[in-house]
Amino acid sequence: MPMNVPAPPGALDLRPLSARSVVLSLLLGTHPPELPVRELLRLVEGFDVGGSTLRAALSRMVAAGDLRRTDGGYRLSDRLLERQRRQDDAVHPRTRAWHGDWEMVVITATGRGPAERADLRTRLTALRLAELREGVWLRPANLTRALPGDLGQVVQRYTARPDRPSGALAETLWPLDAWSATARALLAHIAGSPRPADRLTAFAAVVRHLLADPVLPPGLLPAGWPGTELRAAYTAYQRELIGEVRARVRGT
């Protein structure tokens, strides 16, 4: 059975941050996604990234199409704005009241190669759907979002009412206990990580974990689900990070 969260319970996906990933983490959490050069310099000071390293990374990112130069600063490219939208949806998912219906997406296209099949699976998983069996994807119909228009060429979408209890079905589609255990491990790790670089690394892992949250209706979640707490911790961190640096810059 395909699962949305393959990591073992409580495992932390902590990845060392390069200068590029530091810049992207900062801009992806900033609205609008643009920062003056002096603010970027102040921000990266606390993450073991020197000025010359930052300038080299910015040049490479502009050449690669990750960033655009603006008057006095840098902004995410149009290509990465979609990534920011997905991150924003992970931190602040748009939901609606759930009345028991399920969204069902059935893959109808045939003759696709392995790369196309893998890409489609990635896209459906990003839409917080889970695979019941090959070609049949489900989730409770509690999200306020439409499927991308081009998916209509390869899938058909239905509204369904499964015979089996919704709670039991959700437990087979998502490893909820594992997701919860990892979320709690992240919260504990954050509380014990005072160094700015360690905190940024941890909160980058928080965002990746939130992208795998199925965002189920409250009635289908295990008791003590930590999703809201994890989102609140990330939101407070971003407000603190950007706010403090901007206050220091204005004071110079």
Phi, psi and omega in degrees: 000121179298141180237149182279339182233095187282345185289151176297156179305131178081356180288138182252127180268073183264114184247132177304139184263123172279173177301320178298314183290329175297312180299314181296319179301318181292314183288324179295334179265006183251139180229120354292161188281064183214139179222139172295157182301319184292328176290320176299318179299317179294319182296314186284346179305322183277000184242027175062033177242117180279168183299315181293322177296318179298314182298320178295319180295319180297318179299315179295322182291325175294316180296326182278353180086014177280325185232161170238141172286140174234181177293098176088006183198201182223149182224149175300142176289162178303327181298326183269354177295328176295322177296320177295322179298317178296320178295317178299319178294328178292321182280323181230073183295144180264112184240166175222167180300141182253131183242020175102351179283152175241143173275128179236128179241123182247126178284123183250342181286147178233168176076019179273147179281172181303319181295319179294320179295318180295319179296319179295318178298319179298318182292319180292322176296321178296334177277009177067029171267156178231147186273118176282315174207172185304122176088357181237117185240143186223161164190157172300144184274066181240008179260142175264089179195152177255157173284144174306140186303324184289343178292339178298343178281343186233351181225163168237144185246138182225163168253130187230159173232093182299150178287325183283156180303138184297323180297317179294322179295317180299322180293331178279335183272328182228139175280077189296320180295322179293318179298315180297318180297319179292320178300317180291324176296322177295317179298319178293320180296318179299316182297333181257017183238087182282335183292134181305318181296320179294322180292319178296318177300316181295318183286335170297321176293325177300314180299315178300322180290321178295329177296337179263001177291125180289349180051060180277159173301148184307324182292347180257000183266147174297157178300142178072025181302127188268013184301314181297319180296320180293320178295320179295321179297318180293317180299317179295321180296314180297319179297317179294315185297305183290319183297316182294319181293318180295325177295320179294321181294317179296333182276354181268000000 
